[in-house]
């Protein structure tokens, strides 16, 4: 379950999600392409930007019931690109 206060404290860091369906995003190998940069967060949505994306995206509050993993910028830079 997403803790919005934890997300707010990590704006500027990178996040990947477990998902809610058949595939679990946390079980894949860590790679830059699986993470999103946290741009902003509030109780209604989390604003994100995918790796090398020109536009941002949004995760609405009704999708907050999934697992997640947060990496700081230093950890993210060490990841490979697949």
C-alpha positions as a LaTeX table, in Angstrom:
\begin{tabular}{lrrr}
\hline
Residue & $x$ (\AA) & $y$ (\AA) & $z$ (\AA) \\
\hline
Unk1 & 0.00 & 0.00 & 0.00 \\
Unk2 & 1.40 & 3.39 & $-1.00$ \\
Unk3 & 2.20 & 5.69 & 1.92 \\
Unk4 & 1.65 & 9.17 & 0.49 \\
Unk5 & 3.70 & 10.84 & 3.25 \\
Unk6 & 6.67 & 8.64 & 2.32 \\
Unk7 & 6.24 & 9.65 & $-1.32$ \\
Unk8 & 6.07 & 13.36 & $-0.43$ \\
Unk9 & 9.36 & 13.10 & 1.46 \\
Unk10 & 11.01 & 11.53 & $-1.60$ \\
Unk11 & 10.09 & 14.03 & $-4.33$ \\
Unk12 & 12.95 & 14.03 & $-6.83$ \\
Unk13 & 13.73 & 10.35 & $-6.16$ \\
Unk14 & 12.70 & 7.39 & $-8.31$ \\
Unk15 & 9.92 & 4.86 & $-7.77$ \\
Unk16 & 8.71 & 1.61 & $-9.31$ \\
Unk17 & 5.43 & $-0.12$ & $-8.61$ \\
Unk18 & 4.39 & $-3.69$ & $-7.96$ \\
Unk19 & 1.15 & $-3.37$ & $-9.87$ \\
Unk20 & $-2.24$ & $-4.90$ & $-9.16$ \\
Unk21 & $-2.64$ & $-7.46$ & $-11.88$ \\
Unk22 & $-0.97$ & $-10.53$ & $-13.32$ \\
Unk23 & 2.54 & $-9.05$ & $-13.49$ \\
Unk24 & 4.45 & $-7.78$ & $-10.46$ \\
Unk25 & 6.81 & $-4.95$ & $-11.43$ \\
Unk26 & 8.95 & $-5.47$ & $-8.34$ \\
Unk27 & 9.91 & $-9.00$ & $-9.39$ \\
Unk28 & 11.64 & $-7.86$ & $-12.59$ \\
Unk29 & 15.33 & $-6.98$ & $-12.68$ \\
Unk30 & 16.10 & $-3.46$ & $-11.60$ \\
Unk31 & 16.66 & $-1.19$ & $-14.59$ \\
Unk32 & 16.25 & 2.52 & $-15.23$ \\
Unk33 & 13.37 & 1.88 & $-17.62$ \\
Unk34 & 11.24 & 0.43 & $-14.79$ \\
Unk35 & 11.42 & 3.51 & $-12.60$ \\
Unk36 & 9.60 & 6.85 & $-12.61$ \\
Unk37 & 10.87 & 10.15 & $-11.21$ \\
Unk38 & 8.58 & 11.54 & $-8.50$ \\
Unk39 & 7.68 & 15.07 & $-9.59$ \\
Unk40 & 4.93 & 15.90 & $-7.08$ \\
Unk41 & 2.51 & 14.14 & $-4.74$ \\
Unk42 & $-0.69$ & 14.89 & $-2.88$ \\
Unk43 & $-3.71$ & 12.98 & $-1.58$ \\
Unk44 & $-5.33$ & 12.97 & $-5.04$ \\
Unk45 & $-2.44$ & 11.80 & $-7.26$ \\
Unk46 & 1.27 & 11.26 & $-7.72$ \\
Unk47 & 2.87 & 13.10 & $-10.65$ \\
Unk48 & 5.60 & 11.06 & $-12.32$ \\
Unk49 & 7.97 & 11.17 & $-15.25$ \\
Unk50 & 9.18 & 7.98 & $-16.92$ \\
Unk51 & 12.83 & 7.47 & $-17.82$ \\
Unk52 & 13.67 & 9.62 & $-20.91$ \\
Unk53 & 10.02 & 10.65 & $-21.32$ \\
Unk54 & 9.16 & 14.12 & $-22.59$ \\
Unk55 & 5.82 & 14.27 & $-20.81$ \\
Unk56 & 4.77 & 13.33 & $-17.33$ \\
Unk57 & 2.07 & 10.97 & $-16.15$ \\
Unk58 & $-0.11$ & 10.64 & $-13.10$ \\
Unk59 & $-1.05$ & 7.83 & $-10.71$ \\
Unk60 & $-4.53$ & 8.56 & $-9.26$ \\
Unk61 & $-5.39$ & 7.89 & $-5.62$ \\
Unk62 & $-7.52$ & 4.83 & $-6.42$ \\
Unk63 & $-4.36$ & 3.06 & $-7.62$ \\
Unk64 & $-2.54$ & 3.56 & $-4.28$ \\
Unk65 & $-3.20$ & $-0.06$ & $-3.17$ \\
Unk66 & 0.02 & $-1.54$ & $-4.56$ \\
Unk67 & 3.57 & $-2.13$ & $-3.40$ \\
Unk68 & 6.40 & 0.18 & $-4.41$ \\
Unk69 & 10.16 & 0.67 & $-4.16$ \\
Unk70 & 11.94 & 4.02 & $-3.93$ \\
Unk71 & 15.55 & 4.71 & $-4.95$ \\
Unk72 & 17.43 & 7.93 & $-4.39$ \\
Unk73 & 19.21 & 9.62 & $-7.31$ \\
Unk74 & 22.60 & 8.09 & $-6.45$ \\
Unk75 & 21.18 & 4.52 & $-6.44$ \\
Unk76 & 19.25 & 5.19 & $-9.65$ \\
Unk77 & 22.37 & 6.31 & $-11.55$ \\
Unk78 & 24.01 & 2.94 & $-10.84$ \\
Unk79 & 21.20 & 0.98 & $-12.55$ \\
Unk80 & 21.61 & $-0.47$ & $-16.06$ \\
Unk81 & 19.31 & 0.39 & $-18.96$ \\
Unk82 & 17.55 & $-2.63$ & $-20.49$ \\
\hline
\end{tabular}
